[in-house]
Amino acid sequence: MDKRLETLKKEYEDIPIPKELDEVISKTLRQKRNKKRIYLWPISIAAAAILFTATVNLSPHAAEAMSKIPVVKKIIEVITFNRFKEERNTTSIDVKTPAISGLKNKRLEKNINKKYVNESKKLYEEFTRSVPTKKGEKGHLSIYSDYKVVTETPIILSVRRDIEKIQASGYIQKQFVTIDKPNEVLLTLKGLFKNDQYIKVISENIIEQMKQQMEADSNKIYWITSEDMEPFKQIKPDQEFYINNHHQLVISFDEYDVAPGYMGAVEFTIPTKRISKILVGNRYIY
């Protein structure tokens, strides 16, 4: 074992991890040693969870400069690093942990994958806390998580991770990671724009779309009036987003963020003409 792996192993052993999760990790690693396929993320899932550093944030100047760099084809893929599925006393969990593979920028690759691992670890810990401890008692929590590549072009890779929790009622979250493949950088919403004006411009357009949808369909409801308990006013600076195959910006909200639960998690495609003047360039959105 080389010094780097030895160091990771020692750091991993110093971290307190629930016994149940440790068993899942060990089982996963044993299964992977029996497979011939070699992933470009060889450290253990627990070792990968040691540290999650801040993600790369493009400044407007950096994004503009990168827009002039020619596209170079690289093989970047999304793989299932591990999956744990378990049921105890009607409390259940089924979680797939995705991983980005094939980036030359290993720091970015590890940071993204550590984030995925930490999310899965928290879901598993939530599951174990919800398992009844008394004999005959039944659990009431179901956790499900999967992922999907929603956009893949020569330039962009957007991955969506879905997390659904059911406990009396359901709750759906959607998390997105979008990468500039040739330049191997993680795109942030703020980094796509020249300044913070994007928050106001995008929010105004979303409210317009909400009103149009409610006028066209009486079954649709969004919380945008003063009568609503927490009306939607504007997006968060780091609102969940992705760029679709038509090179358009899509803003995503979790279930209950801006509408009743029956509406689920909702998305809004922002017309490019509404934001073109405040974008740092047209490499991603045009």
N, C-alpha and C positions, 0 to 999 in steps of 0.2 A: 504493500500500500504506500503510495507516495505521500509526501509531507502535507500536501494540500488536503487530501482526503483524510489523513490522520488528524489534522486540525479540525476539520468539519465533524469528524466522528466524536472528538473530545467535547466540542461545543454542544453537539447534539445530546451527549450523555449528561451534560450539566443542566439541561432544560427539563423541568417537570412536565411530564405528559401523562394524561389519563391512561390507565392500564388498558382500557378497551381500545383506545385509539392506537396504542402501541402494538396491540395484537393485529389490528387491521393492517397497519403499515408493514409489519413483519410478513404477513401472509401475502401482501401485494408484491413485496420484493422477492419472496421465494418464487412466486409465479413468474415474475419477469426474468429471473435467472434461468428459468427453463425455456425461455423463448430465444430464438436466434436473432430476432430483430434488435438492433442496437440503437437506443435513443441518444440524442445529443444532449440529454439532461441526466447525467448518470448518478447524481447524488441522491440520497434518500429523501423521501417526502418530508420527514421530520427535520433532517438537516437543512433542507431548503427553506424551512419555516423559521430559521434562526433570526433572520433579519430582513425586514422589508423596507428598503430605502425609498426615497421620493422618486416618483416617475419623472421621465424626461419631459420637460415643457419647452416647446418651441417658442422662441421670441419672434416677433414680427420680422426682424432683420434676418434671423437665421432661416425662417421659413421662406422668405423672399429669395435668399441666396440659394437655398436648396431647390427652388423651383426651376433653376437654370441648369441643374445637373442632369445629364442624360440618363435615361432608364437603363438599368443593367438587370438582366433576368437572373433571378436567384430562386432556388428551391426552398421555400418556406412553407411549413405545414403546421396544422393544428392536430395534436394527437390526444388520446385519452391516456393520461399518465396513470391514473388509478380510479377504481370505482369501488365503493363500499355500499352494500345493500344488506339491511338487517331489519328484523321485526321482533319486538318484545312486547308482549301483553297489549297488542293492537297499537302500539307506538311503533312507527316505521320510518325508515330513512332509505333513500336511494339517490346517491350522489356520485356524479362523474366529475373528476378533476381534469380539466383540460391543461394542455401545456403547449407552448409555442416551441417549435423545433426548426433548426436550420439557419438561425440568425448568426452572422459573424460577430455582431455586437453582443457578446455573451453577457455583458452587464445588463443590458436591456432585457435580454431573454430571461435571465435569472430573476430580475426584479418582477417581471410580469408573472412568471411561474410561481414565485414566492407568494405573490398576492393571491393567486388561485389556490395555492396550498393553504394559506392562512384562512381563506374564506371557507374551504372545505373542513378544516379543523374546527372552526367555530360552529359550523352546522352540526358536526358530529357531537361536539360537546353539548350543544343545545338538545340534541336528541337524547343523550345519556342522562341529562338532568331531568328530562320529562318522563323517563321510564318509571313507572310506579314501583315503590319500594315495599309496599304492603301486599301480602298474599291476597289474590282475588281482585285486587284493584286493577282497573283498566286505564290505559293511557289514551290521550286524545290528540296527539300531535303526529302529523305526517309531513315529512320533509322530502322534497324532490328537487333535484338540480341536474340540468343537462346543458349542452352548449350547441351552438350552430355557427358556421361561417356564413354571415349574411351578405358579405361583399368580398369578391376577390377579383382584382384587375391586375395588370402588370405593375401598377403603382400602389394600390391600396389593398390591405387585408383588414376586414372588420369582423370581429368575433363577438357574438352575443352569448352571455351566460344567463340562463333562466333559473330562478330560484322560486319555488312555490312552497308555502307553508300552509297547512290546513289544520285549524284548531277551532272548532265550532264554525268558523267561516274561513275562507281562503285569503291568501295574500300573495301577490305575484310581484317579483322584482326582476328587472332586466338590467344587466350590466354589460357595458361595451368596452372593447379594446380595439383601437384602430391604429394601424401601423403603416408608415410610409416604407414600403418594402425595399426599394433601391437604396434609400438613405438610412434605413434601419433606425427610425426614430418613432417614438410614440406621439401621436397627435393628441393635442388637448383642444378643447373648444376655444379657450382664450387665445391659444397660439395661432388659430386660423384668421384672427382679425387684427386690425391695426390698433384698435383701442377698445375700451369697455363699452362703447356705444352699441356693440352687438347685443348686449343684454336687453336694452330698451327696444331695439328694432325687431329682434326675434320675438320678444314677448308680445309686442303689439300685433304682430302677424298671427301669432298663435291664438290670441283672444279673438281676432277677426275670424279665423277658421272655426273656432268653437261656436261663435254666434251663427255662422253660416250653417254649420252642421245641425245645430239645434232648430234652426228655422226650417231646414229641409227634412228633419226627422224628429218627430215629437218624442221618440223613445230615447233620444240622446240628451244627456244632461251634463253640464260642466259647471263647476263652482266659480262663477265670475261676477256675480252680483253682490251688492252690499248686504243683501239679506242672507247670504250664505255665511256659515260660521267662520270659515277660513277661505275667502275668495282668492283665486289665483291672480297675482299681480305681475309677477315677473319670474323668469327662470333663474336658477342659481348660476353663478359664474362657471361652475364645473358641472353643469347639467349633463346627464347621460345623453350621448349622441352617437351617430355613426354616419358614414357617407355611403349612399346606396350606389348600385351599379349604373345609375343614370347621372352620377356625379352631383347629386343633390344632398344637402344637409338634412338629416332627420333628427328631430329632438324627441326624446323618449321620457315618459313619466311612469313611475310605478303605480300599481293599483292603489286607489284612494288618495293619490297625490292631488289630483285636480278634478276628480269625478267620483260618483258612487261606485261601490265595489262591482256591481254588475257590468260596468263598462270595461272592467279589466285594466291592464296596463295599456296606455294609449300613446300613439306616436303622431307627430306632425311633420310633414315634409315642407320645408321652407322654400318658397320660390326663390331661385337664384337671383332674379332681377331685384329682389328686395334687399339683398345683402351684398351684391356685387361690388358696390363702391367702398365698402368697409372691409372687404377681404384683403389679406396681404398679397394675394396672388391668385392665379387661376389654375394652379397645379392640381388641386383636388376637387374643387367645386367650380363648375362652369356651365 
